Each structure stands twice: as structure tokens, then as C-alpha cells.
Amino acid sequence: MKIIEPHIHMYSRTTDDYQRMYAADIRACVEPSFWLGVNRKYAGTFFDYFALILDFETVRAERFGIDHYACVAMNPKESDDEALSNEVIDGMIEYLDHPRCVAIGEIGFNNITPNEEKAFERQLHIAHEKNMPVIVHLPHFNKPEGIKRTIDIIRNEGIPEHLVVIDHNTEETMSLARETGCYTGMTVYPISKLTPERVSNIVKEFGVERMIIDGSADWGISDPLSLVKVAAYMRSDGHPESAVKAILFDNPNDFYSSSPKWKPKLDLVPPDPKTFQR
């Protein structure tokens, strides 16, 4: 079964990871904008990063048989600097028209501050105006408050909820997230987020409709093959193959299909590595 990885930070991964992903039948991925390990001081460093994930990372992924798309945003972890955040949001508009940019994201909350909320609202409004999909990041702490504030902001903006994925849900947020028309994302990490077992149990409780799973692999202890492990566990836990396919292919494909730029090539063949050019 072919897999779409809907949220992964390949900027932080190696070429070995791409090779392993291809061997495990991951054929397309989406890379949202994120934090690079330190807070940036200048808007220009964000713009260089946007260009890198939209241009170079696409080429790097294709060398290993994976069709790579990206999303552009002022991420929540750095959006508390209001002046910098506004400058980045002003300048990011041109990158949204890039042929590999299929969504705005990640946006949302980190520490649930007033400045984070302003950046969230402003970027959500841009997504609404441009009729673009948007990836919303729930905070890692105080998730119940984060999901309530997130839903209020989405509904106050009035963006069609099928254009939104609320990501990083856990057992304590899923009930509220499922009351919306948004796609609901869960992130699988070896230690700090969900396990395949927890995902399987949540799917049993809430079903597969609008449910998306991602690995979100980045700088920390994470795994670019998390989705493969989720698929194996779900099969062993009694889920039908149709449910596995819905979560790992059909639903992310449906979500990103709201962007006319989403046309994943699932039959790429990696070229001979000897032909690679820097």
C-alpha cells in the first residue's frame, strides 16, 4: 500500500531517511514550516528557509522517489515576537503562490499568548482569502485550553472547516476536535507523543472519517517510518485494510486535494545516485 506522509520536517532528516521511506512505500510527503532549533532574528532567514523547502528539498526528495510538497507560515514557536511575525507574514505571501506550496502551516499556538493568537488569526484569514488548506498546531502543553481557543478562532474566521487540519491531537483533545468539520491529526513519536497503540485505540473510538496520522519527524527523537509502524499495529489490532488505507492515504490525499497544486506523482523511480549533482 502506498503511503502519504502529510506532515514531516525533512529539512532535519538525512538522505538515508528518504531511502528508508521509499523502501517502506511512502511515495509523497508534505513539509510544513517549523522552528529550526533557535529563534530567528531576521525575516530574511525565514524567506531563505521557505525557498529551501519549496525548491531544493523538492529536488532532494525526488532523487529518492518521493514527491515532496511544502507549506509556508510563521510558526507558533517564533510568533510571539510581534514585529518579526508581522514582517514575515507580510513577506510570505509571494511564497504561497509557489507551485509546490499546497497549504499554509504550521500556525496556531505554542504557549497560548496574545501575540501567538494575533499571528494565528492573521494567517488563518490569509488562508481563508486564498481558499488554501491550513495546518493548525495544537500546543504541546495545556492542550485542553489550546483546542478550545483554536476552535473559537477557526469559527470566528468562518473558514470552511474542511480546509483545516487540527494537528497533534491526543485523547484529551479529540472529542472537541471531532465536533468540528476539520480534519483531525495525530502525531506519532517513539517517546513524547502518541504510540501506534494509542492511535489504534483513538481510531476505534472515533472512526476513520477525516482522521489523519503523521510522523512529523524533526530534530528530536522521532521516526520517519512512524506511519509504517502505525499501519502494522492497526492490522494486528483488528482494523480492516480499508481503515488503514483511509488514514494513511485516502484522507491526507482528500485534504490536500483542496489545493489545485496537489498532484502527487506516486510512481517516481529513483535515479542512479551516481548522477546526482550538488
WOWONOR-V369208 format. One record per backbone hydrogen bond with DSSP energy under -1.0 kcal/mol. CO is the residue of the C=O (numbers start at 1). NH is the residue of the N-H. E is the energy in kcal/mol with one decimal. If there is no record, write none. Layout:
((CO/NH/E) (CO/NH/E))
This chain:
((3/27/-2.4) (3/28/-1.1) (5/30/-1.9) (7/216/-2.6) (8/10/-1.1) (9/12/-1.6) (10/13/-1.8) (14/18/-1.2) (15/19/-2.1) (16/20/-2.4) (17/21/-2.6) (18/22/-2.4) (19/23/-2.1) (20/24/-1.3) (21/26/-2.5) (22/25/-1.9) (25/3/-2.4) (27/67/-2.3) (28/5/-2.7) (29/69/-2.4) (30/8/-2.0) (31/71/-2.2) (43/47/-1.8) (44/48/-2.3) (45/49/-1.6) (46/50/-2.7) (47/51/-2.2) (48/52/-2.0) (49/53/-2.4) (50/54/-1.9) (51/55/-2.2) (52/57/-2.6) (55/59/-1.5) (56/60/-2.7) (57/61/-2.5) (58/62/-1.9) (59/63/-1.5) (61/64/-1.9) (61/66/-1.9) (62/65/-1.7) (67/29/-2.3) (69/31/-2.1) (70/102/-2.0) (72/105/-1.2) (75/78/-1.1) (80/82/-1.1) (81/85/-2.9) (82/86/-2.5) (83/87/-1.9) (84/88/-2.6) (85/89/-2.6) (86/90/-2.4) (87/91/-1.8) (88/92/-1.5) (92/95/-1.1) (92/96/-1.0) (95/98/-1.4) (98/101/-1.9) (100/70/-2.6) (103/72/-1.4) (104/135/-2.6) (105/33/-2.0) (107/137/-3.7) (113/117/-2.0) (114/118/-2.0) (115/119/-2.1) (116/120/-2.5) (117/121/-2.9) (118/122/-2.5) (119/123/-2.2) (120/124/-2.4) (121/125/-2.0) (122/126/-1.6) (123/127/-2.3) (124/128/-2.3) (125/129/-2.7) (126/130/-2.4) (127/132/-2.4) (133/104/-2.3) (134/165/-2.2) (135/107/-2.1) (136/167/-3.2) (137/109/-1.8) (142/146/-2.2) (143/147/-3.0) (144/148/-1.7) (145/149/-2.4) (146/150/-2.4) (147/151/-2.5) (148/152/-2.0) (149/153/-2.1) (150/154/-2.4) (151/155/-2.4) (152/156/-2.5) (153/157/-1.9) (154/158/-1.6) (160/163/-2.0) (161/164/-1.6) (163/134/-2.6) (164/183/-2.7) (165/136/-3.0) (166/185/-3.1) (167/138/-1.2) (170/173/-1.4) (170/174/-1.9) (173/177/-2.3) (174/178/-2.6) (176/179/-1.0) (177/180/-1.4) (183/166/-2.7) (184/212/-2.6) (185/169/-2.5) (186/214/-2.6) (187/194/-1.9) (194/189/-1.4) (195/199/-2.4) (196/200/-2.5) (197/201/-2.1) (198/202/-2.3) (199/203/-2.6) (200/204/-2.0) (201/205/-1.6) (202/206/-2.7) (203/207/-2.7) (208/211/-2.1) (210/184/-3.0) (212/186/-1.9) (214/188/-2.3) (217/9/-1.6) (220/222/-1.1) (223/226/-1.7) (225/229/-1.6) (226/230/-2.1) (227/231/-2.5) (228/232/-2.1) (229/233/-2.3) (230/234/-2.9) (231/235/-2.1) (232/236/-2.0) (233/237/-1.6) (234/239/-2.4) (235/238/-1.4) (240/244/-1.6) (241/245/-2.6) (242/246/-2.0) (243/247/-2.0) (244/248/-2.2) (245/249/-1.9) (245/250/-2.1) (246/251/-3.2) (248/4/-2.6) (249/253/-2.1) (250/254/-2.6) (251/255/-2.7) (252/256/-2.4) (253/257/-1.3) (255/258/-1.4) (256/259/-2.1) (259/262/-1.5) (261/263/-1.1) (272/275/-2.5) (273/276/-1.7))
